Amino acid sequence: MARKRKKRKTKIGKFLQKIGKGVKNIVKKAADLPFAPLLPFKLAMKKILKEKGVDTQGDTIIEVAQKFYNVVIQKKSNYEIHAYEHLSPSVISSIISAIINFFKNLKTRKEGGEQLSPAEEKALETAEKATAEAVKTIKNEAKVEVMSKSYLPIIGIALAAIVLLFFVMNKPKK
């Protein structure tokens, strides 16, 4: 009996560790939320920054956006990357607007017949593909959300049954 309790405790401990890691990941991702409009442009920004000799490996969207804003848009060689907590809403808004306008201008220049550099051409192509994919994903998520709302009561009952079954099956025997 003592072994069963010990096994149960280790299983619960492992389960709680997984939940803890999941919560940490969610908190990390929540910090990126204000920069979410730039996610379709992240790979394109990284390509342009790489062409300019800026390392972006392992950077979050916040870091990539700040580097892109400073190096490509502001054309600075000396700049500082700030933690999200130290950026005011107006600074965040201006960074996002400037980056989106940069890619809009690239598209306008290309449509106007202007020759883009190979790096700009690749970046624009990457941004267009990512934007199209993001729109497709959003449409699919909207369909799933509508469907999941109709199944919500059934899902709730099923989860309650699973939890009840778990406790009944793992009830210590006397």
C-alpha positions in Angstrom: 0.0 0.0 0.0 2.8 2.4 0.8 4.3 1.8 -2.6 1.0 2.7 -4.3 0.8 5.9 -2.4 4.4 6.7 -3.3 3.8 6.0 -7.0 0.6 8.1 -6.9 2.6 11.0 -5.2 5.3 10.9 -7.9 2.7 10.8 -10.7 0.9 13.8 -9.2 4.3 15.6 -8.7 5.2 15.0 -12.3 1.8 16.2 -13.4 2.1 19.4 -11.3 5.6 20.0 -12.8 4.1 19.8 -16.3 1.4 22.3 -15.4 4.0 24.6 -13.9 6.1 24.5 -17.1 3.0 25.2 -19.1 2.1 28.2 -17.0 5.6 29.6 -17.3 5.4 29.3 -21.1 2.0 31.0 -21.2 3.4 33.9 -19.1 6.4 34.2 -21.4 4.1 34.3 -24.5 1.8 36.8 -22.8 4.7 39.3 -22.7 4.9 39.0 -26.5 1.2 39.8 -27.1 1.5 43.5 -27.8 3.9 42.6 -30.6 1.6 39.9 -32.0 0.8 42.1 -35.1 4.4 41.7 -36.2 4.6 37.9 -36.0 3.9 37.4 -39.7 6.9 39.7 -40.4 9.3 38.1 -37.9 11.1 35.9 -40.3 11.3 38.7 -42.9 12.8 41.0 -40.3 15.3 38.4 -39.3 16.4 38.0 -42.9 17.0 41.7 -43.4 18.8 41.9 -40.1 21.0 39.0 -41.0 21.9 40.7 -44.3 23.0 43.7 -42.2 25.1 41.5 -40.0 22.9 41.6 -36.9 22.5 38.3 -34.9 18.9 37.4 -34.1 19.3 33.8 -33.2 17.0 32.9 -30.2 15.5 36.4 -30.1 11.9 36.9 -29.1 9.6 39.0 -31.3 10.1 41.9 -29.0 13.9 41.8 -29.5 13.7 41.3 -33.2 11.3 44.2 -33.6 13.5 46.5 -31.6 16.6 45.5 -33.5 14.8 45.9 -36.8 13.4 49.3 -35.8 16.8 50.6 -34.7 19.0 49.1 -37.4 16.8 49.2 -40.5 14.3 52.0 -39.9 16.3 54.3 -37.7 19.6 53.3 -39.3 21.4 53.3 -35.9 24.5 51.3 -35.3 24.5 51.9 -31.5 21.2 51.0 -29.8 19.9 49.3 -26.7 17.4 46.5 -26.4 14.9 47.2 -23.6 12.8 44.6 -21.7 9.1 44.8 -22.5 8.3 46.2 -19.1 10.4 49.2 -19.8 8.7 50.1 -23.1 5.8 52.5 -22.9 2.6 51.8 -24.9 3.4 54.8 -27.2 6.9 53.4 -28.0 5.4 49.9 -28.7 2.8 51.5 -30.9 5.4 53.5 -32.9 7.6 50.5 -33.4 4.8 48.4 -34.6 3.5 51.1 -37.0 6.9 51.9 -38.4 7.6 48.2 -39.1 4.3 47.6 -40.8 4.7 50.8 -42.8 8.2 49.6 -43.9 6.7 46.4 -45.4 3.8 48.4 -46.9 6.3 50.7 -48.6 8.3 47.8 -49.9 5.1 46.4 -51.5 4.2 49.8 -52.9 7.6 50.3 -54.4 7.6 46.8 -56.0 4.1 47.4 -57.4 5.3 50.8 -58.7 8.0 49.0 -60.7 10.9 50.1 -58.6 13.7 47.5 -58.3 14.2 46.2 -54.8 17.4 44.8 -53.4 17.6 41.0 -53.2 17.3 41.2 -49.4 14.2 43.4 -49.7 12.8 41.1 -52.3 13.3 38.0 -50.1 11.9 39.8 -47.1 8.8 41.0 -48.9 8.1 37.6 -50.3 8.5 36.0 -46.9 6.3 38.6 -45.3 3.6 38.1 -47.9 3.6 34.3 -47.5 3.5 34.6 -43.7 0.7 37.1 -43.8 -1.3 34.9 -46.1 -0.7 31.9 -43.8 -1.7 34.0 -40.8 -5.0 35.0 -42.5 -5.7 31.4 -43.4 -4.9 30.3 -39.8 -7.2 32.9 -38.3 -10.1 31.8 -40.6 -9.6 28.2 -39.6 -9.4 29.1 -35.9 -12.6 31.1 -36.2 -14.3 28.0 -37.6 -12.9 25.8 -34.8 -14.0 28.3 -32.2 -17.6 28.3 -33.5 -17.6 24.5 -33.5 -16.0 24.2 -30.1 -18.6 26.5 -28.5 -21.4 24.1 -29.6 -19.6 21.2 -28.1 -18.6 22.9 -24.8 -21.3 21.3 -22.6 -20.4 17.8 -23.9 -16.7 18.5 -23.3 -17.4 19.7 -19.8 -19.4 16.6 -18.9 -16.7 14.4 -20.4 -14.0 16.1 -18.4 -16.0 15.8 -15.2 -16.5 12.1 -15.9 -12.8 11.6 -16.5 -11.9 13.3 -13.2 -14.5 11.3 -11.3 -13.3 8.1 -12.9 -9.7 9.0 -11.9 -10.6 9.4 -8.3 -12.7 6.3 -8.2 -10.0 4.1 -9.8 -7.3 5.5 -7.6 -9.3 5.2 -4.3 -7.1 3.5 -1.7 -8.4 0.1 -0.8 -9.1 -0.7 2.8 
